[in-house]
Amino acid sequence: MKKFTFLSFSFFFMSTFIFASIEEIPSTEKAALLDLYNSTQGERWNTGWNLNEPVSTWRGIEIKENHVVSINLFHNNLNGYLPESIGKLKKLENLNLAFNSITGVLPKDIVELKRLKVLKLEMNRIKGSLPEGIGSLQNLEEFSMFNNFLTGDIPDSFGNISNLKVLNLSSNNLKGLIPSSLGNLKNLKTLGLFENALEGEIPKEMGNLQNLEELVLANNQLAGEIPEELDQLASLKVLQIQNNNIKSFRGIQKMKSKSFLVFDTDEEKYNSRFNENAIINARLADTKFEDVDDNE
């Protein structure tokens, strides 16, 4: 009888351990996921979640050490708004909700996601301003919100995100100046601010971005002169500054024309000079506005 009791206890213990390892995440994190599901009409998603199954089986959710670390619901027919409770996913590193129909404004608690490395919300309908506290996301490497309805200024605090490699805010309704603080982003490779209502001059601090490969500032209201400091951008392959109010392009005279894949300004003599070399490599050039669904 004692042996049977011991075996029964062992079986109960092992069953409890296995169940715990499956059901895994804290109740606050599960509640935040359910809020996201409900606020974006989860029952109408292309691929939904079976709420009766463990969270680890839900499409696009990655769990490590009993915490949600990644949400990838790219192109999944999300309709609605992002809930404030998304800020409770304290261990989240990747949030990809691109190519959906998300509306409303960015939750103010999005700045609580201190471990976030990738934030991709492009091709949605998000409006309102970007939170000034965005600079507190010190681990962020990619911030992409092109083709939304964002308004207001670009926060200066972006310049505090030293790990940032991609910043794409193209095709919004942003206004004001390009923050000179962006010149602090020594790891930045892509800066996309195309098609907004940005004014003033291109900051000379942009010349500090030694790793910058793509600078897309076309279709704004930028004025003044091209800063001479841009000739320090040795890694630059794509430069698009056409359709602005720039008065002088002398600042780009020293740039090495052979390094460019794409070069567009409003000054034809520079376009022809730089694009003679770019034509050779034109098929290699690609302004990357697409995404990949890793969950298919």
N, C-alpha and C positions, 0 to 999 in steps of 0.2 A: 504493500500500500504506500509506503514511504517513497519507494522508487517511482511509482506511478505519479505521485504528487510532485516529485522533483521534475519528472519529464514534462508534466503538464505546465509547471511553472516556467520551465525553459522554453517551451513552445510559445507560451503567452508572451514572454519577454522578447523572443526573436520576432514574433509577429508585430509587436508594438514598435520594435526598432525599425523593421522594414516599412511599416506604415508611416512612421514619423519621417523616414528618409524620403518618402514619396511626397507627402503632403507639405513638408518643408518650410514654406515661407511664413513670416509673421502675419498676423491677422490684419495689421494696418496696411501692409503691402498688398494683400489680396483685396482688401476693401478699395484701395486706390485703383487697382486693375478693373474691378467691377464698376467703379465710377466712370472710368474711361470707356468701358464697354457700353454702359447705359447712356452716357452723354454723347456718344457718336453712333447711336443706333446699331449696336452690335448685331442685332438680329437680322440686319440688312447687309452686313459685310459680305464681301465675296467669299471669304472663308472665315466662318465664325468660331466661337469657342463653345465647347460643351461644358457648361458650368457645373455639371455633375461629375466631371472628371478632374483629376489632379491638375493644378496649375502648370506643372511641368509638361503636360500634354497640349497646352493651349498654343495655337499657332503664333509664331513670332516671339515667344517668350523664352528667354534663356535665364537659367538659375545657376548660381554658383554659391556654395557654402550657405545654402538656405536663404539666399536673397536674390531678388530680381536684379540682373545686371544689364539686360538688353531687351528692348521692345522694338521689333521690326515689323511694322504693318504697312509697308510700302504698297501703294496702289491696291488698296483693299476696300475701297468704297466707304471710308469713314465719313459720316455726315453729322455735323454738330460742333461742339466746342470742347476744348481741353479743360478738365476739371482742376480746381485748385489743389485737390488731394494728390495730384501727380508729384508735388513737391515732397511727399512722404516716402518716395522711393529713393531713400538716401544712398543706396549702393549702385544706383543706375549709372552705367557707363555709356550706353548707346541708346538713342531715341530716334528712330527713323519712321516718321509718319508722312513722308513725302508722297506727292501725287494722289491726294485725296480731296475731299471737299470740306475741310475743317474751317469753321468760321469763328467769330468772336475774337477776343484778344488773348495775348499770351498770359497765362496765369502768373500772378506776381510771385508766387512761390517757386517758379521755375528756377529762380536763382539759388534755391536751396539744394539743388542737385550738384553738390560740390565735387562728385567723382565723375561727372559727365565728361566724356571725351568727344562724342559725336552727337550733334543736334541737327537733324535734317527735317525741315518742315517746308521745303520748297513745293511750289505748285499746289497751293491751297488758297484759302480766301480769308486769311487771318488779317485783322485790321488793328489799328491802334499803334501806340509807340513801343519802342523797345525799352525794357527796363534799364535804368542807369546802373543798377546793381549787377548787370550781366558780367562786369569785370571781375566779380568774385568767383567765377567759374574757372579757377586757375588750371584745371586739367584739360580744358577744352582744346581740341585740335582742329575741329571742323564745325563751322556755324554756317548753315545754308538755309536761307529763307527767300530765295529769289522767286519772283512771280507770286506775290501776295498783295495785300493792300496796306502795307505798313506806312505810317505817317510820322511826322516829327523829325527830330535830329538823330544822327548817328551818335550813340553815347560815347563820350570820351573814354569811358572805362574799358572799352575794347582794347585799348592800348596796354592794359594791365595783364592781358592773357598771353603770357610769354610763350606758351606752347602752341599757339594758334598757327595752323598751316593753311587753312582755307577759310576765307570770309567772303560769302557771296550774298549780297543784298540787292542784286539787280532786279529791275522791273517791279519797283514799288513806287510809293509816293513820298519818299524821304526828301527832306529839304535841308537848308542850312549849309554849313561848311563841312568839308572833309576834315575830320579831326587830325591835327598834327600828331597826336599821340599814337596814331597807327604806325608811325615811323619807328616805334619801339619794338615792333613785332619782328624780331630778327629771324624767326623760323617761317615767316609767312611765304607761301609759294603762289597763292592765287588770291587776288583781290578783285571782286566783281561788284561794281557800283553802277553798272549800265542802266540807263533809262529810269532816272529819278528826276528830282528837281534841285540837284545840288548846285550851290553857288560858290563864288569866290575863286581863289587860285588853288592850283594843286600844291599841297604843302611841300616845301623843300625837303622836309624830313623823310619823304618817300625815298630819297636817295640812300637812306640807311638800310633799305630792305635788300640785303645782298643775296638772299635766296629767292627773291621774287621772280616767278616765271611768267605769270599772266597778270596784266594790269588793264582792266577793262572799265573805262570811264566815259564811254560814248553816250550821246543823247542825254546830256544834262544841260546846265546853264553855267558851266565853269568859264571863267574869264581870266584876263591877265596874260602872263607869259608862262611858257613851259619852264620849270626850274632847271637850271643847268645841272643840278645834283642828280637828275635822272640818268645822266651818262655813267653813273657809278653802278647802275643795275646790270652787272655783268651776266646774270643768269636769265635776263628777260628774253622771252621768246615771243610773247604776244603783247602788243601794245595797241589799244583802240581808244582814241580820244576824239574821234570825229563828232560832228554835230553838237558843238559847244560854241562858246563865244570867245574862244582863245584868240588873242591878238598877235602873239609872236611865238614862233616855233624854233627860234634860234637855239633854245636850250637843248635840242635833240641833235644838233649838228655833229657832236662828237661821238654819238652812239655808233657802235659797230654794226653796220648794216647786214653783215653776213650771218649774224646770230639769230635773225628774226624768222619766224614762221608766218606770223600775221602782223601787219603794220598798217594802221588806218588813221589818218588825220584829215584835216580840212585843207592841208597845204599840199597841192599836187606834186610839187617838185620833190618833196620828201617821200611821198608815197611811191613814186616811180623809182627813186633811188633805192629804197629799202626793199621794195617788192620784187625787184629784179632778182634778188637772191632768194626771196621768200617763195617765188613761184616754183623753184626747184623742189622745195620741201612742202608745198602747199597741201599735199594729200596727207601729210603727217599732222597737220594742224587740226585741232578739234576743241571747240569751246564746249565743255562737257556739262550739258544740262540734262543728261539722262541719269538713270539710276539702275541698280541691279537688285532684283528681288532674290535674296539669298535663301528664301524659304520655299521656293518652287521645287 
